[in-house]
Amino acid sequence: MKAMCTMVVLHRPPTRRKMAVLQLLACVNFPTSVLCKVPQLFDLAEILKIERLQNVHLLRAYQAQKKNMSDKNVHCGGAGEKLLYHGTAKNNCIPIMKNGFNRSFAGCNGTSYGNGTYFAVNASLSVGYSSPAHDGSRSMFVVRVLTGVYDAGHKSMKVPPPRSYQQPHDLYDSVVDQIHQPDLYVVFQDNQAYPDYLITFR
């Protein structure tokens, strides 16, 4: 299925660049919970454009998973939907936009907390995983992620650990780098993440 997007190209205004970009972000309905974090990117990079992605097939699969997790975790926080960041190489962007995130590529940037797909709480952490293209531009997705009930990750994990060893098939929904204040979330099911926006920067 063809992935659709709404794109706003952000040229560099000579003054008040941050304010100008924040105003332009409203054109793609950039989520307010992420909007306040965008200025942090300017300490690291120049934002060139932001694309709002629309893939009905991926969204339906994500919404179905969200309902399943909400029902499963009805007494412990529900699906735990969060807006997180995922930095990647430019040549990975179109496959992700069309087909979503693929765990088979796990390991390209390390597997410190398990063989899943990694998402960061702060954009500054994802910048390091956004390898530059020939023109110097980099790519970062803003992603809806269903974190659910999570546990600490480990590099040997191929799936989340069981919530209870008396019920070994009842697994946690995701894993993290640290329990109390996670910086990274790792998911092991591809339909737990939906690419919502693509930020191009340098």
Phi, psi and omega in degrees: 000138183290134177272129180259155177209153170250125188244137171240120178272126186253093175287158184278104174293148183293331180222161178050046185297319182296316180297318180297318180294318180299323177293320180292330181298332178299335181293335179250018178053045180298131186299136184297330180293336178262332184305320183292342181269344185301318179303334178298329180296331183291342175287344184244332190200168174257120179283128182263317179201159176228129180245131172268123187264145179220109177228103187298319181298312180295320182295320179297317179296320179295315181295323177295318178294323179298318178295316179301315181289325177297318179292319182295321186253033187301332181256007182216046170101356176071212185283342178062047182291132179225153172262115185233176184245148177219109177273143182205172176283154184301323183290350176270348190293312182296314175303321179292318180297324183272321189240356181084190182276144188233116182292344181296344177268005180302136180110346180299325180238025178103157180224049185299332185237018178129163183269063178232198178260134189258140178223139185254147176288323182247137180300328183301329179286325181286338180304321182295341180261001180265086183292139185289144174279182182299329181272005179088355181282155179232164185230140178214131177267143164261123195234136168279124184232133176267101184271334177055222177264126187237163178225172179291138180271167177211148186299339181275353186285131172254343173217163176296156179287162177291146177290329179215133181287350172283339178230077189295345180266355177267096188265157168297160183275334180200174175230164184224168178284328177207138189293314192284325179212079186295142170257336181228139172242142179235127178245154186242000174241127187297329182277011173272000182222135179234121179288114188262318181221151174238121179257127173252130185212174173206000000 
